[in-house]
Amino acid sequence: MTRKGMLPGQEPYGVASPTWAGPREPVLAARRLPAGTDGYRVPLSFRVLGGLHNIRSNHAPYFTLTYEQHRAELPAQCWSGGAGHEQIARHYGERFADLAALHLSDIDGVPMHADGNGWYWLAGALDGAGERFHGGNNGQRLTEADCLRMFARHCRITLTEAEALRAECLAEKAANPDGWQAARATMALRLDDMRPRWKAEAAAAIARHGLRVFGDPWPDAEAVTL
């Protein structure tokens, strides 16, 4: 569609979606929101986007869940979006809660940098665990209890499981001459034990939502439940 005074291929104002590099995520759900939503005087379009994003430099595709909101029929106006899982939950309740929990985990359900990020938060629940940087000193004034909750959330385990692992790490530190290094190794072993559980959670989410791989070509794409 080209109008007078426009270059070939140029979209008219109010028609083009906001532009960014990279492929578009598959649409998982969409609805129209009435005027008055979020203070806007016009109707809005709300879409939930998600899938398994493959980037050539990554070892495997990863889960992604985002939203996109704009003026109905005019994607360039009143636009907002991103990984706003609370916003998605406002309109869809718990429907996408499993994908929100898996966001940025790889296709096998392993949380992003499970060991590194996991220890960052667990160390914050262990008075720093001898680390220079950890979740308890990142400027957010988080307590050890806050850090333990973040650890549990990142690793997709219950708070009771996180508390048990914290106690195990403390015991290992006290009993082993390697101290906190031994404690971190213990955490890594326990997280490695989680892989079958993580993979089952990922497979269930893929099947439930009919997720597909998008982005760069991935040789095992046919193995994903569509």
N, C-alpha and C positions, 0 to 999 in steps of 0.2 A: 504494500500500500504506500504510494508516494503522492504527496501533495505538491502544489506549485511552490517553488522556492526551496524544496527539500532535495537532498542528495539521494541518489539511488541507494536503497537499502536502509535509509534512515526512517525510524518510526515516528509517527506524529505524537505530540505531547498528549499524555493521558492514556496511551495505548501500550507503550513499552513497559515491561517489568523493569525494576531496578536491575542494573547490570553488574555482574561480578564474574570473576574467572571461575572456570570449573563447571562440571555437569550439574544439572538440576536433580534434586532428590525426587524419588517417586512420591506421588501423592497418596497418603494413606486414608485421609478423610477430609471432608470439606463441608462447610456450612455457611449460610448467610446470617449475619448478625444485624439486628435492627438498629435503626438510628437511635442515638442516645448511649450506645455501648461505649464505655471508656471515655465519655464526654464528647464523642463525635456526633455531629448533627446529621450525618449521612449514614446510610447502610454500609456495612463492611463485609468483606469476604474473608473468611478464616480457613486456612488450610493446614493440615498436619502433614509434614513431610518426613520421610524416613526410609531407611534401607541399609544396605551393606556397602559402604563406600570403599572402593578400591583405588588406592594411589600407588603407582608403580614402584615407588621407593619403599613402601611399607611391606612387611612380611606377609600380610594377609588383609583382606577387607575388614572394616570395623563398623560396628553399629552406630547409627546416627539417628537422632530424633530432634527435629526442629519445627518451628511454625512460621507461617507467613500471613500477615494481616494487611489488608489495604482497602481502599474505598471500592465498593462493589462496581465491577465493570471498568474501573480505572486503576490499574495496578501501580501506576506511578504516584498516586496520591494517598496520603495518610498511611504510608507504609511503615511497618515494623516487623521484626522477626528475629529469629535466632533460636538458641537452645533454651527457650523459656518454658521449662516443663511445668512450672506452676500455672502459667497462662494456658497451656494445653489442658491441664487438669481442671481449670475453671469451666471449660466448655465440654470436656469429655470424661470427667471423673477419673476413675481408675482404669479406664480402657487401655491406656498406653503406659501404665505404671511399670510394666515389665521392661518396656523399651527404654523408659527414662532411667531405670536402674542399670541397663546394659549400655547406655550411651558411652561411646568411645572404647568399649571393650572390643576385642577382636572377634572374628567370626566363630571362634570356639568358646567365647564367653569370658576369656581371660581379661581382667581389668587392665587398663592402660598402665604400663610400667608397674605391674602389680607389686614386685619386690621393692623397687625404689620408692614409689609413692606410698606403699603400705608401711614401710619402715619410717618414712618421714612422719606419718601420723601416729604410728605406734610409739615412736621415740618421744613424741610430744606428750604421750600418756605415761611415759617412763622417766619423767623429770629430765628429758633431753637425751638420755641414754648415751651420754658422752659425745653427742653430735653438735657441731657448731650451728647447723641450721636444722630446724625441725618445726613441726606444726605449732608448738607452744611458744615460739619466739618470732613468729612471722609478722608481728605488729597488730594482729587482730585481738590480742589479749584473750586467747582461748585458754580454758582450763584443761587439766588433764582429762577430765570427763568429756569435755568437748572434743578433744583430740581422739579419744577412744571411740566416740560416736562417728567421727569422720573416718576413722580406720575401718570400722564395721561397715559403714556405708560404701566406702570405696571397694572393699573386698567382698561385698554382698554376703555378709555373715550376720548373725544375730549379735546383739550386744552381749548376751550371755557367752557366746562363743568368743567374742573379742576379749571379754574379761578373763576367761579361762586361758587364752593365749598370752595375755599380759602377765598373768600369774606364772605361767610356765616359763616365760622369758626371764622374769625376775629370779626364779629358782635356778635357771640355767646359768645366769650371770653370777649368782652367788656360789655355785658349785664348780664352775669351770674356770681355769686360770685365764682363758681367753676373754673372760668377762662379757662385755657387750657384743663383741664379735660372735661369740657363741650364741648369745641371745638372738642376734639377727639371723644367724644360720638356722636356729630353731624355727623362727617365724617363716623363713623361706621354705623349710621342709613342710610346715603345716599348710602353707599356701599352695605348694605343689600338690599336696593331697586333695586340694579343692578342685583340681582341674576336671575330674569327671562330673562333679556337681555343676561347675560353671558351664561345661559343654552341654549338659542336659538342659539347663536353663536357656542357653542360646538356641538349641534346636527347637525347644518348645515355642520360643518367641518367633523364630523364623516361620514355623508351621502356622502358628496362630494368626500372624499378620500377613502371611504370604510375601515375605520379604524377598527381594532380589538384589543381586550385585549390580552396582552402577559405577560409572567412572571409567578407569582404565581397564582394559581387558584382563580377565583373570582366568587362568586355564581350568580351574576347578568350579567354574560357575554352574555347570550342569549338576553338580552335587548338591546345590542348594535347593531346598524344598520351595517350589514356587506356588 
